[in-house]
Amino acid sequence: MPNTSTFTLPDYNDGEATMKLTLIGRSQSLEVNPDHHLSATINGTIISPPDLYFDGNNWKDFTLTIPAGILVSGNNSLSLTPVLEDGYDLDVVYLHSFEIDYTADSIATNNQFRFDYSDDEATFKVTGFSNDSILVYEVSDPMQPRKQLILRSIP
């Protein structure tokens, strides 16, 4: 029986994503090696790699690729389904955590947009402002904000 978790991705832009998945194995068998075999799906689609294997009462990290077109901006679901091997009728695995790294659209909310960057030559395209009177401040030192130059704004 699958274990399903739901999650929300704000402003997802339909590109490829990466998921870091941390599982905890809590059952062990001398007859089956590796002890744990699961399949992972996002929104009903099997993601890569299609089978997750690990052994013993251990923590295990996986990095999975989620192709473009599977995730959606808004509500999504992750399902983990045990695949029971011959002679093994119980597989106890807990989902500890998962993180999804994806590219989001840059959309202002209430005429504000906050972000971090480290490239002094960075270029950003941010939509959602109500007009083209936009001010940008660099606030790495909150006591001395610095106004930044905007070369072009399009409402």
C-alpha positions in Angstrom: 0.0 0.0 0.0 1.5 3.4 -1.0 2.4 6.1 1.5 1.4 9.4 0.0 2.6 12.9 1.1 1.2 16.1 -0.5 3.2 19.3 -1.0 2.9 22.7 -2.7 5.3 24.3 -5.1 4.7 28.0 -5.5 5.5 29.5 -8.9 7.0 26.3 -10.4 8.0 26.9 -14.0 7.7 23.4 -15.6 11.4 22.5 -15.8 13.3 19.5 -14.6 13.7 19.2 -10.8 15.7 17.2 -8.4 14.4 15.6 -5.2 16.5 14.6 -2.2 14.7 11.8 -0.3 15.7 10.5 3.1 14.2 7.2 4.2 14.6 5.1 7.4 14.5 1.3 7.2 13.0 -0.4 10.2 12.7 -4.0 9.1 15.3 -6.6 8.3 15.4 -10.1 6.9 18.2 -12.6 6.5 16.5 -14.1 3.5 16.1 -10.9 1.5 19.0 -8.7 0.4 18.6 -5.8 0.1 15.8 -5.6 2.7 14.0 -2.6 1.2 12.6 -2.1 -2.3 10.3 0.8 -3.1 9.0 2.7 -6.1 8.5 6.5 -6.0 5.9 8.4 -8.0 5.1 12.1 -8.3 1.5 12.9 -9.3 1.1 9.3 -10.4 4.2 9.2 -12.6 7.2 6.9 -11.7 10.4 9.0 -11.3 14.0 8.1 -11.9 15.5 5.9 -10.7 12.3 3.7 -10.9 13.3 1.4 -8.0 14.8 2.4 -4.7 16.8 -0.3 -2.8 18.6 -0.3 0.5 19.5 -2.7 3.3 18.9 -3.0 7.0 17.8 -0.7 9.8 19.5 2.4 8.3 18.9 5.9 7.1 19.3 6.2 3.3 19.5 9.3 1.1 18.4 9.1 -2.6 18.7 11.8 -5.2 15.9 11.5 -7.8 15.4 13.3 -11.1 11.9 14.6 -11.8 11.5 15.3 -15.6 9.8 18.4 -16.8 6.0 18.1 -17.0 5.5 16.0 -13.9 5.3 18.6 -11.2 2.8 21.4 -11.2 2.7 24.9 -9.7 0.5 24.3 -6.7 -0.5 21.0 -5.1 1.5 17.8 -5.8 1.8 14.3 -4.3 4.7 12.0 -3.6 3.8 8.3 -3.2 6.2 5.6 -2.0 5.1 2.0 -2.6 6.9 -1.0 -1.1 7.7 -3.8 -3.6 7.6 -7.0 -1.6 10.2 -9.5 -2.7 9.5 -13.3 -2.7 9.5 -14.7 0.9 9.2 -11.2 2.4 5.7 -10.1 3.5 6.7 -7.0 5.5 8.8 -4.0 4.6 8.8 -1.1 7.2 10.2 2.1 5.8 9.6 5.6 7.1 9.8 8.8 5.1 12.1 11.1 7.1 12.2 14.0 4.7 12.3 15.2 1.1 13.4 18.4 -0.6 12.7 19.5 -4.1 15.1 21.8 -6.0 13.3 23.5 -8.8 13.3 26.7 -10.8 10.5 29.1 -9.8 9.1 32.0 -11.8 9.9 35.3 -10.3 6.6 36.9 -9.4 6.1 39.9 -7.1 3.5 39.7 -4.4 1.9 42.9 -3.1 4.5 44.8 -5.2 7.4 43.2 -3.3 9.9 40.6 -4.3 12.7 39.3 -2.0 15.5 37.1 -3.1 19.1 36.2 -2.5 21.9 36.2 -5.0 25.7 36.2 -5.1 26.5 37.2 -8.7 27.2 40.9 -9.0 26.3 40.7 -12.7 23.0 38.9 -12.1 20.0 39.6 -14.3 16.5 39.0 -13.1 13.1 39.0 -14.7 10.4 39.6 -12.2 6.7 39.9 -13.1 3.6 40.8 -11.1 4.3 44.5 -10.2 1.3 46.8 -10.6 3.3 49.5 -12.4 6.8 50.3 -13.7 7.9 52.5 -10.8 10.2 49.9 -9.2 12.9 50.5 -6.6 15.5 47.9 -5.9 17.6 47.9 -2.7 20.6 45.7 -1.7 20.2 45.1 2.0 23.0 42.7 3.0 23.6 45.3 5.7 20.0 46.3 6.9 21.4 49.4 8.6 22.7 50.7 5.3 20.5 49.7 2.3 21.9 50.6 -1.1 19.6 51.6 -4.0 20.4 49.5 -7.1 20.2 50.5 -10.8 17.4 49.2 -12.9 18.2 49.3 -16.6 14.8 48.4 -17.9 11.4 47.8 -16.4 8.3 46.6 -18.3 4.9 46.7 -16.5 
